[in-house]
Amino acid sequence: MATAKLAAVQHATASKEHSLHDVRLLISEHLDIDARFVTSESHFIYDLGADFLDRIELMIAIEDRFDVEITDDDIEQFQVVGDLISHLARQQNAIGGAKPVP
């Protein structure tokens, strides 16, 4: 029983890390920057140089990749990459752990 719980926690952690990695790669590809510079603390405007149009296009790509919905109000609330990742985690938990679309 404890082994099953441990496995579930490890899987959830691995999924979260996998999603973080996928989000970082998608951001780096979209903004044409090195993925090493994309962290949870990276500010979209000041650190990554993303203007409003860049962020809208990025959110469309994330919606397509992760099969989630991001509103214009959400986009304005995302100051740092961690804000986006938290939003994705909440949506994935709400719909039962959606996986990235291949």
SVG drawing of the C-alpha trace seen along z (x, -y; Angstrom):
<svg xmlns="http://www.w3.org/2000/svg" viewBox="-12 -45 34 47">
<polyline fill="none" stroke="black" stroke-width="0.4" points="0.0,0.0 2.7,-2.5 4.6,-1.5 1.6,-2.4 1.4,-5.8 5.1,-6.4 4.9,-5.5 2.0,-7.9 3.9,-10.8 7.0,-10.0 4.9,-10.0 3.3,-13.3 6.6,-14.8 8.1,-13.5 5.1,-14.8 5.4,-18.2 9.2,-18.3 8.4,-17.0 5.8,-19.8 8.2,-22.4 10.9,-21.2 8.4,-21.2 7.2,-24.7 10.8,-26.0 11.7,-24.5 8.6,-25.9 9.3,-29.4 12.9,-29.2 12.0,-28.1 9.2,-30.6 11.3,-33.6 14.5,-32.3 16.6,-32.3 18.7,-29.6 16.5,-27.4 19.1,-27.8 17.8,-31.4 14.2,-30.3 13.5,-29.7 10.4,-29.9 11.6,-33.3 12.2,-34.7 10.1,-37.8 8.5,-37.6 9.2,-41.2 12.3,-42.2 14.2,-38.9 13.0,-37.3 12.2,-40.4 8.7,-39.2 6.3,-42.0 2.5,-41.6 2.3,-40.0 5.1,-37.6 3.2,-36.5 -0.1,-36.1 1.6,-33.9 3.4,-31.9 0.1,-31.3 -1.5,-30.1 1.3,-27.6 1.0,-26.5 -2.8,-26.1 -2.2,-23.9 0.6,-21.9 -1.0,-21.3 -4.6,-21.3 -5.5,-24.0 -7.3,-27.4 -5.6,-30.6 -7.7,-33.8 -6.4,-37.3 -6.9,-38.2 -4.7,-35.2 -2.0,-36.4 -1.9,-39.8 -1.6,-38.1 1.5,-36.1 4.5,-38.2 7.0,-35.4 7.3,-31.9 6.3,-30.4 2.9,-32.1 2.3,-30.3 3.5,-27.0 1.2,-27.3 -1.7,-28.1 -1.0,-25.0 -0.7,-22.9 -4.1,-24.1 -5.7,-23.4 -4.1,-20.0 -5.3,-19.0 -8.8,-20.3 -9.1,-18.1 -7.5,-15.1 -3.8,-15.5 -3.9,-16.3 -0.7,-15.4 1.0,-17.4 -0.5,-16.7 2.1,-14.9"/>
</svg>
